[in-house]
Amino acid sequence: FPSHDTDVRGQVLLVQFNRPEKMNALTRDMYGDLARTLHEAAGDFAIRTVVLSSVGDHFTAGNDIQDFISNPPNSEDSTVAAFLGALLEFPKPLIAAVKGNAVGVGTTMLLHCDLVYSSNAAQYSLPFTSLGLVPEAGSTLLLQNLVGYQRAAKLFFTGERFTPEYAREIGLVTDVVEDPLHEALLVAERIAQQPPQAIINTKALIS
């Protein structure tokens, strides 16, 4: 059953969405697996930093619509809520490496990451209203706080794609680089060398 790959590299945990044949669209089971992985990493003193990335050409196409139609998440204890809660409460540095499409939750989850490295060819979009939905993951508040009301309104109301350069300009992306995973792992390793409790306390103070 394809879900995600985990790879411990020193004190860095690399978590990669692994469903490339579906552009890494997330199913309810994948959300549950990812939530458990983050909870375990949060409690594991040997893990200092987590990098979120993907196998294949795309970060994620967002939710697997067919999976959600057949299994709608309708309670607070849904796997989606568990994953978003795990992101929100994750006490250690969380770094994303993005390539290809980052659709819907593929963009909103970045608002919960501490650093985001993007490829030049990545594409971001928040097509919730186009699908008759409202945005999730606290993104209406977080994006507005990050970029201001009018820019957030335009991105949400139109659902239009935006570029890595614009994502960097508005503060959603830390940097646009040739190889985002390589860059993310380099920075993650640098952070992992810092005194861990000071990093955790600093994240708690600034987030």
N, C-alpha and C positions, 0 to 999 in steps of 0.2 A: 504493500500500500504506500504510494508516494506521498510524502508529506514534507519533511524538511531534513536536511543533513546537519549534524553537529560535528565540530572538529575542534578539539582543544589544542591551541598553539601556545605553549608556555602558560601564561596566566590570562590568555585571551580565549574566549569562547566564540567561535565563528558559527553562526546559525544561518543556513541558506534554505530559502523556499525551494522545494524540488518537485515541481510539477510542470516542467517546461513545455510539455505538449499542450497544456491548457494556459500558457502564458502565466503560469504560477497563480492562477485564480484560486482564492482561498475557500476551502470548504469548512463546514462546522467542525469536522474532526480535526482539520489542520489547526484551527483556532485553539482547540482544546490541547493539542500536542504542544503548540507554541507556548501557551500559558504555562503548562507544566515545566517546559524547558526553562523559561524565565524564572519561575519560582525556585527551581532547583539551583540555578545560577546565582540567584540573590542570596541563597543560604550557604553557598559553597565558598569558603574563605580562599580556596585556591584560585578561584575565578575573580579577576580584578576588573575586567572590561568585557562587554559583549558587542560583537559586530553582527549586524543584520544584513544579509545579502541574498543572492538568488543564483540558481543554476539556469543556464540558458541565456536567451537574449533580453529578457524582460524582468523587471523587479516584481511587479504583480499587476495583473489586470483587474484587481479588486475582488469582490465577492463572486463566487461561483453561483450565478443566478439560479440555475437549475437545482443545485443542491439546496439553496435557501427556499425555493418554492416548495420542494418536497419536505423540507425540515425547517420551517420558519422559527427563528430564535424569538421566543415570546416571553421570556422570563429573565429576571435579574441574574439567575444562575446559569444562563446560557453560556456556551463556550466562547461566543463573541465577547460578552461582558467580561468573562474570565481573562481573555487575552488583553482587552483594553485596560482592565484593572491591573494586570501584571505590568503592562507598559507604564501606566501612570505611577505605580508604586515602586518601580524598579529603582533600587537605591544606588546602583553603581553606574558608571558612564556607559551609555548606550549609543553606538555609532552605526549609521546606516551607509551602505555603499549601493548607489542606485544606477541602473542602466536600463535602457529601453523604456517601456511604458510603466508609469506609476499612477494607476487609476484609482480614484475613490479612496478606499482605506490605504492604498499604496502611497497616497500623498498625506492623508490625515495622520497616519502613524508617525510620519516624520516630525510632526509637531511635538511628539513625546520623546524624540531622540535628542541627545545633547550635541552631536555633531553629525552632519550629513555631507557625504562626498558624492558628487554626481558626475556621470559621463557627459561628454559634449552632446551625445545623441539621445539623452533621456528626454522623455515627454511627460509632463505632469498634467493632471486634470481632476476636477471635482464634479463629476456629472450627476450629482444626486437629484437635483430638481428635474433634470432631463428624464430621469427614471421614475419621477413621481415620488421621490423620497426626500427626507430631510437629512442633512449631514450628520455623521456620527462622530464618536470619539472626542466629544467636547470641542470639535474643530471650529464651530461658529464663534465660540469665545476665544479660543487660542489663536486662530488666524487673525481675528479682528485686533486682538492685543498686539500681535506681531506686526501686521502690515497696515493697520488703520481700517476704519469702517468702509470707506468707499472702494478700496482695492479688494477687500474681502467680499463685499457685496457683488462686485463685478465677477469675481472668480466663481462665486457660488451661484449667482443668478444666471450666468451664461453657460456655465459648465465647460467653457472653452479650454483647449489645451494651452499650456504655457511652457516656455523654454527653460532650460537650466540657467541661462543667464538672468532671466527674469526672476527665477526662484532664488538665485543668489542675491540679486538686487533687493528683494523684499525680505531677505533674512531667513528663508526656509531652508536654504542650502548654504553650507559653510564655504565650499569651494567647488569649482568645476574643473575636473582633472582628466587626464588621458586614461588612467586606470584607477577607478574609484576604490576597488577592493584592495589593491596594493596600498593605496594612500591610507585607507581606513585602518588596515592592519598595522601599518607603520605607526600611526598616531595612537592606536590602541595599545601597542606595546610600550610606547613612550609613557602613556598615562599609567600603565600597569606597573611601571618602575617607581612611581610615586608612593609615599606612605599611604596605605589604603584607607585608613580611618579619616585622614585629612581630606582625601578625595570624596569619600562618602558624605562627610560633614559639609564640605563645600557645595556639593551638589544639592544637599538638602536646603542650604541657605539661599542658593541662587535660583532654585526652581520653584 
